[in-house]
Amino acid sequence: RHLTGSVTRAHGLRFAVVVARFNEIVTKPLLEGALGTFNNYSVQDEDIDVVWVPGSFEIGVVAERLGKSGKYDAIVCIGAVVRGDTTHYDAVANSAASGVLSASLNSGVPCIFGVLTCDDMDQALNRAGGKSGNKGAEAALTAIEMASLFEHHL
Ligand SMILES: O=c1[nH]c(NC[C@H](O)[C@H](O)[C@H](O)CO)c([N+](=O)[O-])c(=O)[nH]1
């Protein structure tokens, strides 16, 4: 048997979005992309909670807490780590990734990695609704598929 999720079965599923304020010029359009995608797939506004955190490093602990609350079917994690002139780019990028993965595994709720890790702001903006698409929208689609997979099959 093939057990799969389906993006056409989002009705009634509940989502949280954890979004970092750092590089808000990027994370805000990422968030808008995610929320627009949820609406396009008939996820009701009242079934989406948005939680703001200071930076991508803080996403993991919040995602895990939301996952353990039992209130959400999937959690979208949004951030933008830009190398630019920051010295601890690798520390933040790697910590964000392991934080989101740990939140998934520890809570058992799919936490979707929608954190951009880019060399410069142009790259980041291109992936936040520019010519390279919107990683926030992609993360929301992934969240719907994973939530429906868990809801119907796991
Ligand atoms: O989300 C980001 N946080 C960043 N730093 C803040 C970090 O996420 C934490 O908020 C901070 O270290 C306090 O814990 C970034 N840089 O440092 O460049 C970055 O590019 N993106």
The ligand as an ORCA input file, in Angstrom:
! r2SCAN-3c Opt
* xyz 0 1
  O      17.340     34.645     12.287
  C      18.499     35.072     12.318
  N      19.101     35.297     13.524
  C      20.376     35.765     13.578
  N      20.927     35.954     14.793
  C      20.133     35.985     16.013
  C      19.899     34.587     16.591
  O      18.875     33.920     15.839
  C      19.423     34.667     18.049
  O      18.224     35.409     18.095
  C      20.456     35.322     18.943
  O      21.694     34.655     18.769
  C      20.045     35.287     20.413
  O      19.834     33.961     20.796
  C      21.089     36.041     12.393
  N      22.415     36.549     12.394
  O      23.085     36.635     13.459
  O      22.934     36.957     11.327
  C      20.431     35.804     11.138
  O      20.970     36.032     10.024
  N      19.164     35.328     11.161
*
